[in-house]
Amino acid sequence: GSAIKPLAVYPPALDNGYTTGTVIDDAPVTFGTYSPRNYDRKFSGLVTVREAIQRSLNVVAVKIVQDIGVERSYEYLQKFGITTLDKTNDKNLPALALGGMTKGLKPLELAAAYNVFPNKGVYIKPISFTKVYDRYGNVLLDNTPEKHRVISEQVAYLMVDIMKGVVKGGTGGNAALANMPVAGKTGTTSEQKDAWFVGYTPYYTAAVWIGHDMPKKMSFTG
């Protein structure tokens, strides 16, 4: 769902000429036979990139990926550590802009990808242990995590700032904490079969997925 937008859409856009104040027309558009729609089936007209992320506007996300190119969007997902990509079926606008991946995404990989933002643009591959010692204190295994830069520190800062707005006044309001800043992004897949929230505080980054082992529509209330 839309949890993919902060990875495949907006960082490559901010790296390639867009700003948080860039204005895009949230209006009906068709690419071939594909006509993206927003969650509420409405259009908002001229909106900024910041507002589009906060309100999770699908049409704007698709327009941006069309502009920057599906290849560039796909490459960013790879740099963010996403390994479930299908080269044959996932290089298209709906998959990259709105999260319609053939094999889906793993919560652990999403958490690691989002951790790039509070970590100033650097990706750290998740590990389950750091060191193993024998009873004499000798190091048997030293598991140093893989690290590489995905985006600039400046773009990471902007993404953190924008996603604070998602929690303060956007779709992620239920994730707000009373005495701590929270940033993140919601995601809902087609027919409400999956619900996501991926976010971070100054201390932790986490990904939460809600759904069924055999996908079926869920009912959301409140």
C-alpha positions in Angstrom: 0.0 0.0 0.0 0.9 3.6 0.5 3.7 2.7 2.9 5.9 2.3 -0.2 5.5 6.0 -1.2 8.3 7.3 1.2 10.7 4.9 -0.4 9.9 4.6 -4.1 8.3 8.0 -4.8 9.4 10.9 -2.7 13.1 10.4 -1.9 14.0 9.9 -5.6 11.8 13.0 -6.4 13.6 15.1 -3.8 16.9 13.9 -5.1 16.0 14.9 -8.6 14.6 18.4 -8.6 11.5 18.3 -6.5 11.1 20.2 -3.2 8.6 19.9 -0.4 6.8 22.9 -1.9 6.7 21.7 -5.5 3.1 21.9 -6.6 1.4 19.1 -8.5 -2.2 18.9 -9.9 -4.2 16.3 -8.1 -6.6 15.9 -11.0 -7.8 13.0 -13.2 -5.1 11.6 -15.5 -4.8 8.4 -17.6 -1.6 6.6 -18.6 -2.4 4.2 -21.3 -5.3 2.2 -19.8 -4.5 3.1 -16.2 -6.3 5.9 -14.4 -5.2 6.2 -10.8 -7.7 7.2 -8.1 -7.4 8.5 -4.6 -8.6 6.6 -1.6 -11.7 8.9 -1.2 -12.4 9.0 -5.0 -12.0 12.8 -4.9 -9.4 15.2 -6.3 -7.9 18.2 -4.5 -6.4 20.2 -7.4 -3.1 22.0 -6.8 -1.2 20.5 -3.8 2.3 20.6 -2.6 4.5 17.5 -2.2 4.3 17.9 1.6 0.5 17.9 1.5 0.4 14.9 -0.9 2.4 12.8 1.5 0.4 13.9 4.5 -2.9 13.1 2.8 -1.5 10.0 0.9 -2.7 11.2 -2.4 -2.4 8.4 -4.9 -2.8 10.5 -8.1 0.1 12.7 -7.1 2.4 9.7 -6.3 1.7 8.1 -9.7 2.3 11.4 -11.5 5.7 11.8 -9.8 6.8 8.2 -10.6 5.8 8.8 -14.2 7.9 11.9 -14.2 11.1 10.6 -12.6 10.8 7.2 -14.3 10.0 3.7 -13.2 13.6 2.6 -13.5 14.8 5.2 -11.0 12.0 4.4 -8.6 12.8 0.7 -8.8 16.5 1.4 -8.2 15.7 3.4 -5.0 13.7 0.4 -3.6 16.7 -1.8 -4.1 18.9 0.7 -2.3 16.4 0.7 0.5 17.0 -3.0 1.0 13.8 -4.3 -0.5 14.5 -7.9 -1.7 11.0 -9.1 -2.8 10.9 -7.1 -6.1 9.9 -8.9 -9.3 11.9 -7.4 -12.2 9.3 -8.6 -14.7 6.0 -7.5 -13.0 6.9 -4.7 -10.6 8.4 -2.1 -12.9 5.1 -0.3 -13.5 3.3 2.8 -12.1 0.7 1.1 -9.9 3.3 -1.2 -8.2 6.0 1.5 -7.6 3.7 4.4 -6.7 1.0 2.6 -4.7 2.6 -0.6 -3.5 1.1 -3.3 -5.7 4.1 -5.6 -5.5 3.8 -9.1 -6.8 5.3 -10.7 -3.7 4.4 -8.0 -1.2 6.9 -6.5 1.3 8.4 -7.8 4.5 7.8 -5.9 7.8 11.4 -6.3 8.8 12.6 -4.9 5.5 10.2 -2.0 5.6 11.4 -1.1 9.2 15.0 -1.2 8.0 14.2 1.0 5.0 12.3 3.6 7.1 15.2 3.6 9.5 17.2 5.4 6.8 15.4 8.6 7.5 16.2 9.1 11.2 19.6 7.6 10.5 20.5 10.6 8.3 20.2 8.7 5.0 22.3 5.6 5.9 20.8 2.1 5.5 21.8 -0.5 8.1 20.9 -4.1 7.3 19.1 -5.8 10.2 21.0 -8.4 12.2 19.8 -10.7 15.0 23.0 -10.5 17.1 26.1 -8.4 17.3 28.8 -10.7 18.8 29.1 -14.2 20.2 31.7 -14.8 23.0 33.0 -18.0 24.5 33.1 -18.5 28.3 36.5 -17.0 28.4 35.4 -13.7 26.7 36.9 -14.5 23.4 34.9 -13.3 20.4 33.7 -16.2 18.3 31.5 -14.3 15.9 31.6 -10.6 15.1 28.4 -9.7 13.2 29.1 -6.2 11.8 26.0 -5.0 9.9 26.2 -3.9 6.3 25.8 -0.2 5.8 25.5 2.1 2.8 24.2 5.6 2.0 20.8 5.7 0.3 19.9 9.4 0.3 21.6 12.6 1.4 21.4 13.8 4.9 19.4 16.8 3.6 16.7 14.6 1.9 16.6 12.4 5.0 15.9 15.5 7.1 13.1 16.6 4.8 11.5 13.1 4.9 11.5 13.1 8.7 10.0 16.5 8.8 7.3 15.6 6.3 6.4 12.3 8.0 6.0 14.1 11.3 3.1 15.9 9.6 1.6 12.5 8.6 1.2 11.8 12.3 0.4 15.4 13.5 -2.2 16.2 10.9 -2.4 13.5 8.3 -3.5 9.8 7.9 -1.3 8.6 10.8 -2.9 10.5 13.7 -3.6 7.4 15.7 0.2 6.8 16.1 0.8 10.0 17.9 2.4 9.9 21.4 1.9 12.4 24.1 5.5 13.3 25.0 7.5 12.1 22.1 7.8 13.0 18.4 6.6 10.4 16.0 7.0 10.2 12.2 5.8 7.6 9.8 3.4 6.5 7.0 0.2 4.5 6.8 -0.6 2.0 4.1 -3.8 0.2 3.0 -3.9 -2.2 0.1 -6.7 -2.8 -2.4 -10.0 -3.9 -0.9 -8.6 -3.2 2.6 -6.9 -6.6 2.7 -3.8 -5.2 4.5 -3.1 -2.3 6.8 0.3 -0.9 7.6 2.0 1.7 9.8 5.7 2.2 9.5 7.3 4.8 11.7 9.9 5.9 14.1 10.6 7.9 17.3 14.0 9.2 18.5 14.6 5.7 19.9 12.9 3.0 17.8 11.8 2.3 14.2 9.0 -0.2 13.7 6.7 -1.7 11.1 3.2 -2.9 11.9 1.2 -5.1 9.5 -2.4 -6.0 10.1 -4.1 -8.6 7.9 -5.0 -12.3 7.4 -2.8 -15.2 6.5 -5.3 -15.8 3.6 -5.9 -12.2 2.4 -9.5 -11.0 2.8 -11.2 -7.6 3.3 -11.1 -6.2 6.8 -13.4 -3.8 8.5 -11.9 -0.6 10.0 -13.8 1.4 12.6 -13.0 4.4 14.8 
